Amino acid sequence: MAFKTGQTQLWIETPYRNAAMLDGLLQSLQATTRLAIASGLTLPSVNIQSHSVAQWKKGLKGPDGHTPAVYAIGP
């Protein structure tokens, strides 16, 4: 949908589903799709990363299972 509309899609996920969400995205998205994940936005340990799916698949660490995360995918 993001490629068809040219619009970024955003959503938030609960901490206990972060690992499953990232795994599902890496399996279903195209390698060139940009995936940004932001977690701990109100904490001193804030973590914001934006990479292509191909880069995420090389073993980059996603959010932990303790804080909600905001996901964004776009062309």
Backbone as CSV, one residue per row, in Angstrom:
resi,resn,N_x,N_y,N_z,CA_x,CA_y,CA_z,C_x,C_y,C_z
1,MET,0.817,-1.188,0.000,0.000,0.000,0.000,0.863,1.255,0.000
2,ALA,1.953,1.268,0.747,2.807,2.454,0.812,3.381,2.784,-0.562
3,PHE,3.726,1.768,-1.337,4.278,2.017,-2.669,3.211,2.527,-3.625
4,LYS,1.986,2.015,-3.509,0.906,2.439,-4.396,0.510,3.887,-4.148
5,THR,0.463,4.283,-2.886,0.010,5.623,-2.539,1.149,6.634,-2.417
6,GLY,2.366,6.135,-2.222,3.499,7.031,-1.987,3.498,7.613,-0.584
7,GLN,2.675,7.055,0.297,2.554,7.549,1.664,3.151,6.558,2.657
8,THR,3.780,7.099,3.669,4.325,6.271,4.737,3.189,5.780,5.619
9,GLN,3.269,4.534,6.059,2.276,3.961,6.973,2.907,3.840,8.355
10,LEU,2.189,4.287,9.368,2.665,4.293,10.757,1.718,3.493,11.641
11,TRP,2.270,2.809,12.623,1.456,2.145,13.648,2.314,1.884,14.866
12,ILE,1.657,1.622,15.990,2.353,1.329,17.238,2.050,-0.118,17.633
13,GLU,3.029,-0.759,18.246,2.860,-2.154,18.659,3.208,-2.286,20.134
14,THR,2.538,-3.210,20.802,2.805,-3.466,22.217,4.139,-4.192,22.368
15,PRO,4.765,-4.040,23.534,6.103,-4.619,23.727,6.191,-6.123,23.467
16,TYR,5.221,-6.886,23.938,5.323,-8.339,23.815,5.173,-8.830,22.383
17,ARG,4.744,-7.969,21.462,4.593,-8.374,20.064,5.686,-7.806,19.156
18,ASN,6.651,-7.077,19.712,7.689,-6.447,18.888,8.483,-7.458,18.058
19,ALA,8.922,-8.527,18.656,9.743,-9.509,17.934,8.953,-10.153,16.798
20,ALA,7.718,-10.537,17.073,6.885,-11.153,16.038,6.574,-10.165,14.915
21,MET,6.352,-8.905,15.268,6.073,-7.887,14.257,7.280,-7.711,13.338
22,LEU,8.459,-7.576,13.915,9.654,-7.393,13.098,9.891,-8.608,12.208
23,ASP,9.759,-9.799,12.760,9.943,-11.015,11.952,8.961,-11.055,10.777
24,GLY,7.705,-10.753,11.048,6.697,-10.760,10.000,6.979,-9.729,8.916
25,LEU,7.405,-8.542,9.328,7.729,-7.503,8.349,8.904,-7.910,7.473
26,LEU,9.940,-8.469,8.078,11.126,-8.860,7.309,10.818,-9.995,6.337
27,GLN,9.854,-10.824,6.668,9.466,-11.916,5.769,8.575,-11.446,4.628
28,SER,7.788,-10.398,4.853,6.783,-10.028,3.853,7.102,-8.788,3.024
29,LEU,7.966,-7.910,3.504,8.269,-6.688,2.766,9.380,-6.899,1.742
30,GLN,9.386,-6.063,0.720,10.450,-6.106,-0.283,11.757,-5.615,0.333
31,ALA,12.866,-6.096,-0.193,14.183,-5.764,0.354,14.473,-4.270,0.318
32,THR,13.900,-3.557,-0.632,14.181,-2.126,-0.771,13.257,-1.235,0.058
33,THR,12.250,-1.819,0.699,11.325,-1.042,1.519,12.055,-0.470,2.722
34,ARG,11.785,0.793,3.018,12.363,1.434,4.200,11.502,1.096,5.412
35,LEU,12.152,0.682,6.489,11.471,0.352,7.733,12.123,1.138,8.860
36,ALA,11.335,1.971,9.518,11.821,2.733,10.670,11.123,2.205,11.916
37,ILE,11.889,2.074,12.989,11.342,1.621,14.259,11.856,2.558,15.349
38,ALA,10.933,3.076,16.147,11.283,3.961,17.260,10.698,3.374,18.537
39,SER,11.527,3.216,19.558,11.039,2.682,20.831,11.577,3.529,21.974
40,GLY,10.869,3.493,23.079,11.283,4.253,24.247,11.274,5.749,24.016
41,LEU,10.309,6.227,23.261,10.311,7.640,22.869,10.268,8.614,24.037
42,THR,9.738,8.217,25.163,9.677,9.108,26.326,10.718,8.758,27.380
43,LEU,11.649,7.890,27.033,12.656,7.412,27.985,14.050,7.918,27.626
44,PRO,14.957,7.956,28.589,16.340,8.310,28.275,16.994,7.303,27.319
45,SER,16.461,6.097,27.270,17.024,5.043,26.417,16.367,4.996,25.042
46,VAL,15.880,6.131,24.545,15.213,6.190,23.253,16.083,5.548,22.166
47,ASN,15.433,4.827,21.245,16.150,4.169,20.154,15.336,4.352,18.877
48,ILE,15.913,5.021,17.883,15.249,5.249,16.604,16.187,4.793,15.502
49,GLN,15.703,3.879,14.652,16.503,3.360,13.550,15.673,3.345,12.276
50,SER,16.301,3.646,11.160,15.642,3.590,9.859,16.609,2.964,8.866
51,HIS,16.197,1.825,8.296,17.043,1.078,7.362,16.157,0.411,6.317
52,SER,16.762,-0.054,5.256,16.025,-0.873,4.295,15.793,-2.245,4.923
53,VAL,14.804,-2.949,4.417,14.539,-4.309,4.914,15.780,-5.179,4.737
54,ALA,16.486,-5.023,3.625,17.709,-5.800,3.384,18.727,-5.559,4.494
55,GLN,18.859,-4.322,4.957,19.799,-4.030,6.041,19.322,-4.635,7.356
56,TRP,18.030,-4.549,7.643,17.500,-5.158,8.865,17.772,-6.657,8.884
57,LYS,17.655,-7.294,7.730,17.857,-8.745,7.656,19.296,-9.160,7.932
58,LYS,20.225,-8.249,7.881,21.630,-8.562,8.156,21.914,-8.686,9.648
59,GLY,20.877,-8.621,10.465,21.054,-8.859,11.889,20.958,-7.635,12.777
60,LEU,20.419,-6.545,12.262,20.227,-5.381,13.121,19.225,-5.717,14.206
61,LYS,19.440,-5.173,15.398,18.544,-5.465,16.511,17.355,-4.526,16.489
62,GLY,16.184,-5.100,16.657,14.954,-4.324,16.741,14.673,-3.944,18.188
63,PRO,13.471,-3.469,18.459,13.113,-3.062,19.821,13.047,-4.252,20.761
64,ASP,13.254,-3.956,22.045,13.188,-5.031,23.039,11.728,-5.348,23.355
65,GLY,11.531,-6.267,24.225,10.185,-6.668,24.595,9.654,-5.945,25.811
66,HIS,10.220,-4.754,26.106,9.818,-4.035,27.312,9.186,-2.675,27.049
67,THR,9.318,-2.155,25.836,8.753,-0.846,25.537,7.947,-0.897,24.235
68,PRO,6.880,-0.134,24.157,6.127,-0.067,22.907,7.020,0.503,21.801
69,ALA,6.693,0.193,20.568,7.478,0.692,19.446,6.543,1.252,18.374
70,VAL,7.008,2.303,17.726,6.306,2.881,16.595,7.011,2.389,15.340
71,TYR,6.256,1.865,14.393,6.787,1.333,13.137,6.348,2.238,11.993
72,ALA,7.211,2.376,11.000,6.871,3.135,9.802,7.466,2.417,8.602
73,ILE,6.656,2.240,7.563,7.179,1.690,6.310,6.836,2.674,5.200
74,GLY,7.744,2.760,4.255,7.524,3.677,3.150,8.374,3.317,1.965
75,PRO,8.041,3.943,0.847,8.768,3.666,-0.393,10.199,4.170,-0.335
